[in-house]
Amino acid sequence: MFCLRRKPELSLAEFQRYWRENHAPLVQSHAETLRIRRYVQVHTMDNPANEAFRRGRGGPEGFDGVAELWWDSLDDLMAGGSTDEGRAAGRALLEDERRFIDLANSPLWVAEEHEFVNR
């Protein structure tokens, strides 16, 4: 999981356009090397409901988007980045992320999903 905040000089639209049109194809180009099974971008909507949810819970400012990267196992995640080719792919992704993501304010972590409702 990667909760993204855009660089301050970018509008939400500019950030999301770059993320979708430039970064996504880069991730796709390295997916096999890094053993990424699935890559999902969740783009925050510019909608009053977001502010209402935040205000109602007393929460902080929301994120500009969330990236979900999926692997078949933790072993696949680790193996994908353990080769010279995998490390080069990781560096290429990080270099591109520095162009549009405020990395210091965008938390990233490994998680496990537990689904409770599926309609």
N, C-alpha and C positions, 0 to 999 in steps of 0.2 A: 504494500500500500504506500502511496506517495501522495500526500496532500500538498497541492501546489499553490504557491502565491507567485504572482507575476512580478517581474521587475517593475519598479515604480514608474518608469518612463513609458510603459506600454498600457494601452487601454485594454479592457477586458476582451473586446473584439479582436484587437491585434494579437494579444496573447493566445487566444483560442484558435485563431486562424493559423498562426505559426505552428502551434502545437499539433493541430490536425493535419495541416498540409505539408509541413516540413519534418517535424519530429516523428510523427507516426510512421511515415515511410522508412525513416532511418531505423527505428525499432524493428520494423518488419524485415529490413534487410539483414539484421543481425539475429533474428529470432532463432534460426536453426542453430547457429553457433552457440548462443547462450541458452539453448534448450527451452526457450519461452514457448509455452503451449498457447497462451491467450494473452492478448493485450487489449485493455479496455480503457478508454478515456471517458470520464464523467465530467461534462462541462456544466459549470454553475450557470444557472439562468439569471438574467437580469430581471427579477420579478419581485414585487412587493411582499410576496409570501415569505421570501428568504429573510427579510428584515423582521417580519412579524414573528417568525419562528425564533430568530436570534433574540429579539427583545423579550419575548415571552419566557424565555429560559435564562435570560441574563447572561447570555454567552458572548464570546469574543467575536470579532469580525470573522466571517466565513472565508473559506478557501476559494480560489478561482477555478479549481477543478481537482479531481482525484484521478490518479493513474492506478490501474490495477494490472499487475503482471502475475501470471499464473504459471506454475511449473507442476509437473506430475508429482514431484517429491522434493524434499529439502536436499536430497542427494543430487538431483538434477540441477537445482539452483547452484549448488556449490561446484559441481562438475563443469557447468557451462562457463564459469568464470575462472577455471583453474588452468586453462591452456593459454599459450601465447596468443592464439587467435581470439579467445574469449576475453582476455585482458585488453587486447587492442579494441575489441568491440565495446567493452565497458568504458574505455577512455574516450572513444568517439561519441558515445551517448552522453557522457558527462560534459564533454566539450560543447556539444550542442545545447545541453540543458543550461549551461552558463549564459547562453545568449538570451534566454527568455524567462528563466525561473529565478526567483529570489531564493537561492538554495539555503541560505542561513535561516530562513523563516518557513521552510517547507519540510516538515517531518516525513521521514521514510522509515518503514519497519516491515518485518516479516510477520505474518499473521496466519491464523488458521480459521477458516470459515465454518460456521455452524448455522445451518438453515432451519428455520422454524415454520415459516409460512411459504407455501408455493402454490399459488392459485392459477 
